[in-house]
Amino acid sequence: MGWAWTYLVVAELVAANSGLGYLILNAMRGLYTDVILLGVFTIGILGLLTDFLFKWLRQRLLPWSAEF
């Protein structure tokens, strides 16, 4: 899931016409550092939330599986 998230972010940065990646790319062209950092932090927070969601789902759906 981590690699899928990474590829999704990269694809949006390269080929999007709207969205968070597009916002970051446009801010980069205009040197709006605050918007760039906001976008990067937003991507990071979304990644953490997704990670916590999958950990919670794993604990609920597979309680017998071993912890890593």
Secondary structure, DSSP 8 states (H G I E B T S, - for coil): -HHHHHHHHHHHHHH-SSSHHHHHHHHHHTT-HHHHHHHHHHHHHHHHHHHHHHHHHHHHH-TTS---
